[in-house]
Structures are given as structure tokens and as C-alpha cells.
């Protein structure tokens, strides 16, 4: 099977599935990422002030 047709089949299968993970439905992983980013920003701002 050529790679192009295999790719197309996988795209069609993904489009037919109802299990789309939206950004706001990721829950704990997303919240942890946001908190890490805010901590990094705070640490950088404090380092610039010192």
C-alpha cells in the first residue's frame, strides 16, 4: 500500500472518530503546563530585578 493512500485512510478514520480532544478538555495536564509557564515567567522577572 503506498504511503499516500495509507495517510489518507488514517486521516479519514480520524475524521470519522468522535474522540476529538479539545484544548480545554485536557484538564490536569494543561493546568500543570500553565502553572509551570507562570512560575518560569515570575522567576525570570525576579532575576531581572535583582
Kinemage of the C-alpha trace (Angstrom):
@kinemage 1
@onewidth
@group {chain A} dominant
@subgroup {mainchain}
@vectorlist {calphas} color= white
{ca unk a 1} P 0.000 0.000 0.000
{ca unk a 2} L 1.502 3.344 -0.982
{ca unk a 3} L 2.196 5.693 1.887
{ca unk a 4} L -0.088 8.378 0.448
{ca unk a 5} L -3.170 6.138 0.462
{ca unk a 6} L -2.313 4.895 3.961
{ca unk a 7} L -2.069 8.520 5.111
{ca unk a 8} L -5.409 9.394 3.520
{ca unk a 9} L -7.051 6.384 5.167
{ca unk a 10} L -5.708 7.392 8.574
{ca unk a 11} L -6.988 10.956 8.112
{ca unk a 12} L -10.441 9.711 7.110
{ca unk a 13} L -10.539 7.344 10.092
{ca unk a 14} L -9.542 10.157 12.451
{ca unk a 15} L -12.200 12.436 10.992
{ca unk a 16} L -14.877 9.782 11.495
{ca unk a 17} L -13.997 9.222 15.137
{ca unk a 18} L -15.876 11.310 17.675
{ca unk a 19} L -12.969 11.464 20.129
{ca unk a 20} L -11.526 14.880 19.408
{ca unk a 21} L -9.504 16.256 22.321
{ca unk a 22} L -10.101 19.969 22.585
{ca unk a 23} L -7.615 22.225 24.394
{ca unk a 24} L -9.923 22.965 27.326
{ca unk a 25} L -10.742 19.295 27.895
{ca unk a 26} L -7.175 18.239 28.704
{ca unk a 27} L -7.647 19.082 32.356
{ca unk a 28} L -4.755 18.417 34.723
{ca unk a 29} L -2.001 18.288 32.082
{ca unk a 30} L -2.970 21.673 30.680
{ca unk a 31} L -3.291 23.253 34.127
{ca unk a 32} L 0.146 21.972 35.126
{ca unk a 33} L 1.658 23.416 31.934
{ca unk a 34} L 0.055 26.808 32.588
{ca unk a 35} L 1.346 26.869 36.176
{ca unk a 36} L 4.903 25.959 35.065
{ca unk a 37} L 4.840 28.714 32.469
{ca unk a 38} L 3.669 31.276 35.041
{ca unk a 39} L 6.363 30.175 37.518
{ca unk a 40} L 9.034 30.495 34.828
{ca unk a 41} L 7.812 33.977 33.952
{ca unk a 42} L 7.825 35.033 37.631
{ca unk a 43} L 11.339 33.642 38.159
{ca unk a 44} L 12.602 35.485 35.088
{ca unk a 45} L 11.069 38.772 36.234
{ca unk a 46} L 12.610 38.397 39.701
{ca unk a 47} L 16.017 37.641 38.201
{ca unk a 48} L 15.829 40.772 36.065
{ca unk a 49} L 15.048 42.905 39.128
{ca unk a 50} L 17.936 41.568 41.184
